[in-house]
Amino acid sequence: MPTIREPRYRKIAYQIAQKIADNNYPVGSKLHARSTLSAAFGVSSETARKAISVLADLEIVKPVHGSGIEVLSREKAKIFLNQAQETSDIQTIHSQIKETISQQKREIKTLEESMSRLFDQTQRVQYHNPLNPFELELTSDSSKFGQSIASLNFWQSTGATIVALMHNDELVISPGPYAVIERGDTLYFVGNEVAINHVKNFFYDTP
C-alpha cells in the first residue's frame, strides 16, 4: 500500500475547519473572499477555491455570491477533522508496520549472514583442528581386521592417533596398542586435514 499524500487544498481545508471548530470563525460569520483567504494561507486562489469547495460539499461553509463565505456548522467541522485524524492515524500505523517489516527483514538477513559465517567458521575449525576427532565406522571387509593397533603400525601408516574405539556398543577411551580392530568397530581418531582419507585408504586400500 503506497503512502497517501494529502493535496495542498485539503490541508488548507483542514486549517479552515480547525478555526471553525475552535470558534475562531463562529457559525453565521462570513469568511474573507477566496483571494483574501489565499493570501492569508499563502496559497494560490485556485487552491483556496478547492479548499472552500471541500468544506462546502460537507456543508461546513456556504459560498454566498457577492458577500463572501458563510460558516454553517461547527459540529460538521469537528466531524471532518476527526475523520481526517483517523485517516492520518491509519497512515501512521501503516507506515510503522512497513518500517517494522523492513527492519525485521534487515535483521533476518543479518542473522542469516551471521549463521552462514558461523557455519563456515565451524566447518573450517572442524576440518583444520587436529584435536577434533574424526569418526569412521568399519562396515566393509578389510584385511586389517583382527590385528592390534600396534601390529598394524597405525600411526606410522596413517599419521592419525586413535583416541577411542567403539566395539560391540562399548566405547573404549584411549585404547592401548594391543586393542584389536574388528569389522563393525567405530574408530575415533585425530590428525591433520587429510587424516580421514589416509585412514580410509589404510583399511580399504582405495586409490
Contacts in CASP RR format, 6 or more apart in sequence:
PFRMAT RR
TARGET T0000
AUTHOR 0000-0000-0000
METHOD contacts of the structure
MODEL  1
MPTIREPRYRKIAYQIAQKIADNNYPVGSKLHARSTLSAAFGVSSETARK
AISVLADLEIVKPVHGSGIEVLSREKAKIFLNQAQETSDIQTIHSQIKET
ISQQKREIKTLEESMSRLFDQTQRVQYHNPLNPFELELTSDSSKFGQSIA
SLNFWQSTGATIVALMHNDELVISPGPYAVIERGDTLYFVGNEVAINHVK
NFFYDTP
1 94 0 8 1.000
3 91 0 8 1.000
3 94 0 8 1.000
3 95 0 8 1.000
4 87 0 8 1.000
4 91 0 8 1.000
7 50 0 8 1.000
8 43 0 8 1.000
8 47 0 8 1.000
9 43 0 8 1.000
9 47 0 8 1.000
9 48 0 8 1.000
9 50 0 8 1.000
9 51 0 8 1.000
9 54 0 8 1.000
10 51 0 8 1.000
10 54 0 8 1.000
12 37 0 8 1.000
12 41 0 8 1.000
12 43 0 8 1.000
12 47 0 8 1.000
12 48 0 8 1.000
12 51 0 8 1.000
13 50 0 8 1.000
13 51 0 8 1.000
13 52 0 8 1.000
13 54 0 8 1.000
13 55 0 8 1.000
13 80 0 8 1.000
14 80 0 8 1.000
14 81 0 8 1.000
14 84 0 8 1.000
15 41 0 8 1.000
16 25 0 8 1.000
16 31 0 8 1.000
16 37 0 8 1.000
16 51 0 8 1.000
16 52 0 8 1.000
16 55 0 8 1.000
16 61 0 8 1.000
17 55 0 8 1.000
17 60 0 8 1.000
17 77 0 8 1.000
17 80 0 8 1.000
17 81 0 8 1.000
18 77 0 8 1.000
18 81 0 8 1.000
19 25 0 8 1.000
20 27 0 8 1.000
20 60 0 8 1.000
20 61 0 8 1.000
20 71 0 8 1.000
20 74 0 8 1.000
20 77 0 8 1.000
21 74 0 8 1.000
21 77 0 8 1.000
21 78 0 8 1.000
21 81 0 8 1.000
23 74 0 8 1.000
25 31 0 8 1.000
25 71 0 8 1.000
26 71 0 8 1.000
26 74 0 8 1.000
27 71 0 8 1.000
27 72 0 8 1.000
27 73 0 8 1.000
27 74 0 8 1.000
28 70 0 8 1.000
28 71 0 8 1.000
28 72 0 8 1.000
29 70 0 8 1.000
29 71 0 8 1.000
30 64 0 8 1.000
30 67 0 8 1.000
30 68 0 8 1.000
30 69 0 8 1.000
30 70 0 8 1.000
30 71 0 8 1.000
31 37 0 8 1.000
31 61 0 8 1.000
31 68 0 8 1.000
31 69 0 8 1.000
31 70 0 8 1.000
31 71 0 8 1.000
32 40 0 8 1.000
32 68 0 8 1.000
32 69 0 8 1.000
33 68 0 8 1.000
33 69 0 8 1.000
34 45 0 8 1.000
34 48 0 8 1.000
34 49 0 8 1.000
34 52 0 8 1.000
34 69 0 8 1.000
35 45 0 8 1.000
35 48 0 8 1.000
37 48 0 8 1.000
37 51 0 8 1.000
37 52 0 8 1.000
37 69 0 8 1.000
38 44 0 8 1.000
38 45 0 8 1.000
38 47 0 8 1.000
38 48 0 8 1.000
41 48 0 8 1.000
43 51 0 8 1.000
52 61 0 8 1.000
52 63 0 8 1.000
52 69 0 8 1.000
55 61 0 8 1.000
55 77 0 8 1.000
55 80 0 8 1.000
56 62 0 8 1.000
56 63 0 8 1.000
58 76 0 8 1.000
58 80 0 8 1.000
59 72 0 8 1.000
59 73 0 8 1.000
59 76 0 8 1.000
60 71 0 8 1.000
60 72 0 8 1.000
60 73 0 8 1.000
60 76 0 8 1.000
60 77 0 8 1.000
60 80 0 8 1.000
61 69 0 8 1.000
61 70 0 8 1.000
61 71 0 8 1.000
61 72 0 8 1.000
62 69 0 8 1.000
62 70 0 8 1.000
62 72 0 8 1.000
63 69 0 8 1.000
63 70 0 8 1.000
64 70 0 8 1.000
125 132 0 8 1.000
126 132 0 8 1.000
127 193 0 8 1.000
128 193 0 8 1.000
130 190 0 8 1.000
130 191 0 8 1.000
130 192 0 8 1.000
131 190 0 8 1.000
132 190 0 8 1.000
133 163 0 8 1.000
133 164 0 8 1.000
133 188 0 8 1.000
133 189 0 8 1.000
133 190 0 8 1.000
134 160 0 8 1.000
134 188 0 8 1.000
134 189 0 8 1.000
134 190 0 8 1.000
134 191 0 8 1.000
134 195 0 8 1.000
134 196 0 8 1.000
134 199 0 8 1.000
135 186 0 8 1.000
135 187 0 8 1.000
135 188 0 8 1.000
136 186 0 8 1.000
136 187 0 8 1.000
136 189 0 8 1.000
136 196 0 8 1.000
136 199 0 8 1.000
136 200 0 8 1.000
136 203 0 8 1.000
137 184 0 8 1.000
137 185 0 8 1.000
137 186 0 8 1.000
137 187 0 8 1.000
138 145 0 8 1.000
138 181 0 8 1.000
138 182 0 8 1.000
138 183 0 8 1.000
138 184 0 8 1.000
138 185 0 8 1.000
138 186 0 8 1.000
138 187 0 8 1.000
138 203 0 8 1.000
139 183 0 8 1.000
139 184 0 8 1.000
140 183 0 8 1.000
140 204 0 8 1.000
141 183 0 8 1.000
142 183 0 8 1.000
142 203 0 8 1.000
142 204 0 8 1.000
143 205 0 8 1.000
144 152 0 8 1.000
144 181 0 8 1.000
144 202 0 8 1.000
144 203 0 8 1.000
145 181 0 8 1.000
145 182 0 8 1.000
145 183 0 8 1.000
146 180 0 8 1.000
146 181 0 8 1.000
146 182 0 8 1.000
147 180 0 8 1.000
147 181 0 8 1.000
148 177 0 8 1.000
148 178 0 8 1.000
148 179 0 8 1.000
148 180 0 8 1.000
148 181 0 8 1.000
149 162 0 8 1.000
149 175 0 8 1.000
149 176 0 8 1.000
149 177 0 8 1.000
149 178 0 8 1.000
149 179 0 8 1.000
149 181 0 8 1.000
150 177 0 8 1.000
150 178 0 8 1.000
152 181 0 8 1.000
154 160 0 8 1.000
154 162 0 8 1.000
154 202 0 8 1.000
155 161 0 8 1.000
157 198 0 8 1.000
157 202 0 8 1.000
158 189 0 8 1.000
158 195 0 8 1.000
158 198 0 8 1.000
158 199 0 8 1.000
158 202 0 8 1.000
159 191 0 8 1.000
159 192 0 8 1.000
159 195 0 8 1.000
159 198 0 8 1.000
160 189 0 8 1.000
160 190 0 8 1.000
160 191 0 8 1.000
160 195 0 8 1.000
160 198 0 8 1.000
160 199 0 8 1.000
161 189 0 8 1.000
161 190 0 8 1.000
161 191 0 8 1.000
162 175 0 8 1.000
162 179 0 8 1.000
162 187 0 8 1.000
162 188 0 8 1.000
162 189 0 8 1.000
163 173 0 8 1.000
163 174 0 8 1.000
163 188 0 8 1.000
163 189 0 8 1.000
163 190 0 8 1.000
164 171 0 8 1.000
164 172 0 8 1.000
164 173 0 8 1.000
164 174 0 8 1.000
164 175 0 8 1.000
164 187 0 8 1.000
164 188 0 8 1.000
165 171 0 8 1.000
165 172 0 8 1.000
165 175 0 8 1.000
165 179 0 8 1.000
165 181 0 8 1.000
165 185 0 8 1.000
165 186 0 8 1.000
165 187 0 8 1.000
165 188 0 8 1.000
166 172 0 8 1.000
166 185 0 8 1.000
166 186 0 8 1.000
166 187 0 8 1.000
166 188 0 8 1.000
167 182 0 8 1.000
167 185 0 8 1.000
172 179 0 8 1.000
181 187 0 8 1.000
187 199 0 8 1.000
189 195 0 8 1.000
189 199 0 8 1.000
200 206 0 8 1.000
201 207 0 8 1.000
END
